[in-house]
Amino acid sequence: RRPPRSTLSPYTTLFRSNRSRTPPPWVILWTGLAALIVFVYLVRSVLPAFLIGAAGAYIFSPVADTIQRRWRLPRWAAIALLYVAVLGPIIIAGVIFGPRLVGQTRLLVIRGPTIIAGLIVNIVGVGPYSTFGAATDSQQLAAALIDAISTTLGTPSNALHLASGVAEVGLSAFLSLIVSIYLLADTDRVENVLLRLVPRDRRHEVYNV
């Protein structure tokens, strides 16, 4: 006598076998958490720029909405006008006061020994000073301090480190600007993507917040 044939299709059997091999929910949860931690660790150098850009977009979003609604401008025009109003004074101030700041800094470097010597005289009085049995005056002590600072900051490694730090700050500022502009320009799509991560019964409350 032949055994009874299964009434299930091969696709249903394959689906059930694959479903039985699905890992438990706690494994999926901890795996996703570990992957998130690894991702945050890998992007930790640029993560502050993204957070600053997101915060800027959150702060400027009502202003951009007001400009767009009041003057009936396209979204990109409202964002451009907003950033011109925000960044314009900073750029103008840099153009006006930048050369003066450079000149004052250069003068400070040139007159550094005299300024430091006067500061030493005001703090510890008029010399000479006895340090480890050797007598020095304020000018010599100031020259020694400036020479030590120049030696420390003037090495190639320190100069490279300073240049890389300045470049990193500039890149982070530019990245924050790009992120904020993108979030402002595509606010609706970003909100829809984020709302999909919220349970359906809480989406209305989250959207109002």
URUR-V439173 format. One record per residue. N is the residue number from 1. PHI is phi in degrees with one decimal (* if undefined). OMEGA is omega in whole degrees, 0 to 359 (* if undefined). D_FIRST is the distance of its C-alpha to the first C-alpha in Angstrom with 2 decimals. Layout:
# URUR-V439173
<<N | PHI | OMEGA | D_FIRST> <N | PHI | OMEGA | D_FIRST>>
This chain:
# URUR-V439173
<<1 | * | 181 | 0.00> <2 | -75.0 | 177 | 3.80> <3 | -69.0 | 180 | 6.54> <4 | -64.7 | 180 | 9.14> <5 | -76.0 | 179 | 11.92> <6 | -74.5 | 179 | 15.32> <7 | -83.3 | 181 | 17.88> <8 | -86.3 | 178 | 20.70> <9 | -75.9 | 178 | 22.45> <10 | -60.4 | 180 | 23.26> <11 | -68.2 | 178 | 26.89> <12 | -66.1 | 178 | 26.22> <13 | -64.4 | 179 | 24.27> <14 | -65.0 | 180 | 27.15> <15 | -63.9 | 180 | 29.71> <16 | -67.0 | 178 | 28.29> <17 | -66.7 | 178 | 28.17> <18 | -69.6 | 179 | 31.76> <19 | -66.2 | 179 | 32.85> <20 | -70.1 | 178 | 31.71> <21 | -88.5 | 180 | 33.88> <22 | -65.2 | 181 | 36.96> <23 | -66.0 | 180 | 39.74> <24 | -63.0 | 181 | 41.17> <25 | -60.1 | 182 | 44.06> <26 | -66.7 | 177 | 46.65> <27 | -68.3 | 179 | 45.83> <28 | -63.0 | 181 | 46.31> <29 | -63.0 | 182 | 49.52> <30 | -69.8 | 176 | 51.10> <31 | -65.6 | 177 | 50.14> <32 | -64.0 | 178 | 51.77> <33 | -65.2 | 178 | 54.81> <34 | -64.4 | 177 | 55.19> <35 | -63.6 | 178 | 54.96> <36 | -65.0 | 179 | 57.60> <37 | -63.8 | 179 | 59.88> <38 | -64.4 | 179 | 59.60> <39 | -63.6 | 179 | 60.33> <40 | -63.1 | 178 | 63.38> <41 | -66.1 | 181 | 64.61> <42 | -72.1 | 182 | 64.38> <43 | -104.0 | 185 | 66.25> <44 | -63.5 | 182 | 68.71> <45 | -72.3 | 181 | 71.65> <46 | -106.7 | 181 | 71.21> <47 | -62.9 | 177 | 69.74> <48 | -58.9 | 179 | 73.23> <49 | -64.1 | 178 | 74.06> <50 | -65.7 | 180 | 70.96> <51 | -66.4 | 178 | 71.77> <52 | -65.2 | 177 | 75.38> <53 | -62.9 | 178 | 74.36> <54 | -65.6 | 178 | 71.94> <55 | -64.6 | 177 | 74.68> <56 | -62.8 | 178 | 77.15> <57 | -64.9 | 179 | 74.80> <58 | -65.7 | 181 | 74.24> <59 | -73.2 | 186 | 78.03> <60 | -86.3 | 183 | 78.99> <61 | -61.3 | 177 | 76.22> <62 | -62.9 | 179 | 78.20> <63 | -66.7 | 178 | 81.29> <64 | -63.9 | 177 | 79.48> <65 | -63.4 | 179 | 78.03> <66 | -65.1 | 179 | 81.54> <67 | -62.3 | 181 | 83.07> <68 | -65.6 | 183 | 80.36> <69 | -77.6 | 184 | 80.68> <70 | -73.1 | 184 | 84.48> <71 | -100.7 | 176 | 85.38> <72 | 54.1 | 180 | 82.31> <73 | -101.8 | 170 | 81.55> <74 | -62.4 | 183 | 78.34> <75 | -60.7 | 183 | 76.43> <76 | -66.1 | 179 | 77.41> <77 | -69.5 | 178 | 81.07> <78 | -64.0 | 179 | 81.12> <79 | -67.5 | 178 | 79.65> <80 | -61.8 | 179 | 82.13> <81 | -64.0 | 179 | 85.03> <82 | -63.5 | 183 | 83.91> <83 | -74.3 | 173 | 83.74> <84 | -65.0 | 179 | 87.03> <85 | -67.3 | 182 | 88.63> <86 | -84.2 | 185 | 87.15> <87 | -87.6 | 181 | 87.54> <88 | -57.2 | 178 | 90.67> <89 | -60.1 | 179 | 93.14> <90 | -66.9 | 179 | 91.61> <91 | -65.9 | 179 | 91.97> <92 | -63.7 | 178 | 95.51> <93 | -63.0 | 178 | 96.49> <94 | -65.5 | 179 | 95.16> <95 | -68.0 | 183 | 97.14> <96 | -77.6 | 187 | 100.32> <97 | -95.0 | 180 | 100.27> <98 | -61.3 | 178 | 98.30> <99 | -59.5 | 179 | 101.30> <100 | -66.0 | 179 | 103.50> <101 | -65.8 | 178 | 101.00> <102 | -63.5 | 179 | 100.83> <103 | -64.0 | 178 | 104.63> <104 | -65.9 | 178 | 104.95> <105 | -66.6 | 177 | 102.39> <106 | -63.2 | 178 | 104.30> <107 | -65.0 | 178 | 107.54> <108 | -65.5 | 178 | 105.97> <109 | -66.0 | 181 | 104.91> <110 | -67.5 | 183 | 108.43> <111 | -93.8 | 182 | 110.17> <112 | -56.7 | 180 | 107.64> <113 | -58.8 | 180 | 109.99> <114 | -66.0 | 180 | 112.73> <115 | -65.9 | 180 | 110.41> <116 | -67.1 | 178 | 108.85> <117 | -62.2 | 177 | 112.31> <118 | -63.2 | 178 | 113.57> <119 | -65.6 | 178 | 110.54> <120 | -64.5 | 179 | 111.21> <121 | -63.1 | 180 | 114.87> <122 | -69.2 | 183 | 113.93> <123 | -86.7 | 187 | 111.51> <124 | -110.1 | 178 | 113.32> <125 | 92.6 | 181 | 116.82> <126 | -75.4 | 181 | 119.07> <127 | -73.8 | 2 | 118.66> <128 | -75.0 | 180 | 119.09> <129 | -112.1 | 180 | 116.10> <130 | -105.2 | 179 | 115.65> <131 | -122.8 | 181 | 112.14> <132 | 53.9 | 176 | 111.65> <133 | 84.8 | 180 | 115.35> <134 | -106.3 | 181 | 115.45> <135 | -90.7 | 178 | 117.33> <136 | -135.3 | 176 | 115.72> <137 | -110.5 | 185 | 116.59> <138 | -66.1 | 180 | 114.47> <139 | -65.5 | 179 | 114.40> <140 | -66.2 | 179 | 113.17> <141 | -65.4 | 178 | 110.52> <142 | -65.0 | 178 | 109.32> <143 | -63.1 | 179 | 109.21> <144 | -65.9 | 179 | 107.22> <145 | -65.4 | 180 | 104.68> <146 | -64.8 | 178 | 104.28> <147 | -65.2 | 178 | 103.94> <148 | -67.0 | 178 | 101.19> <149 | -65.4 | 180 | 99.32> <150 | -64.2 | 179 | 99.72> <151 | -65.8 | 181 | 98.51> <152 | -70.7 | 183 | 95.42> <153 | -86.7 | 186 | 94.49> <154 | -93.4 | 178 | 95.70> <155 | -72.7 | 181 | 93.22> <156 | -60.3 | 181 | 90.78> <157 | -65.6 | 179 | 87.72> <158 | -68.7 | 177 | 89.06> <159 | -63.5 | 178 | 90.04> <160 | -65.9 | 179 | 86.55> <161 | -64.5 | 179 | 85.01> <162 | -65.2 | 179 | 87.29> <163 | -64.7 | 179 | 86.51> <164 | -66.8 | 177 | 82.75> <165 | -65.1 | 178 | 83.15> <166 | -64.4 | 178 | 85.12> <167 | -64.7 | 179 | 82.60> <168 | -66.9 | 178 | 79.72> <169 | -64.6 | 178 | 81.55> <170 | -63.2 | 178 | 82.25> <171 | -65.7 | 179 | 78.65> <172 | -65.6 | 178 | 77.39> <173 | -64.3 | 179 | 79.86> <174 | -65.3 | 179 | 78.81> <175 | -66.2 | 177 | 75.11> <176 | -62.5 | 179 | 75.80> <177 | -64.4 | 180 | 77.65> <178 | -63.9 | 181 | 74.82> <179 | -62.8 | 180 | 72.22> <180 | -64.4 | 179 | 74.39> <181 | -64.5 | 180 | 75.05> <182 | -64.2 | 180 | 71.35> <183 | -66.5 | 177 | 70.39> <184 | -70.1 | 183 | 73.21> <185 | -73.0 | 184 | 72.36> <186 | -122.8 | 185 | 68.63> <187 | -62.1 | 184 | 68.82> <188 | -62.2 | 181 | 66.39> <189 | -66.0 | 179 | 63.57> <190 | -63.9 | 178 | 64.11> <191 | -63.0 | 179 | 64.11> <192 | -65.0 | 179 | 60.84> <193 | -65.0 | 181 | 59.17> <194 | -69.8 | 180 | 60.48> <195 | -68.3 | 177 | 59.53> <196 | -66.7 | 178 | 55.89> <197 | -81.3 | 182 | 55.89> <198 | -98.4 | 176 | 57.04> <199 | -56.3 | 186 | 54.74> <200 | -60.6 | 183 | 54.95> <201 | -73.8 | 180 | 56.67> <202 | -111.1 | 185 | 59.41> <203 | -65.1 | 181 | 60.10> <204 | -64.8 | 180 | 62.84> <205 | -65.7 | 179 | 64.70> <206 | -63.8 | 180 | 64.45> <207 | -65.1 | 177 | 65.63> <208 | -66.8 | 178 | 68.65> <209 | -70.1 | * | 69.57>>
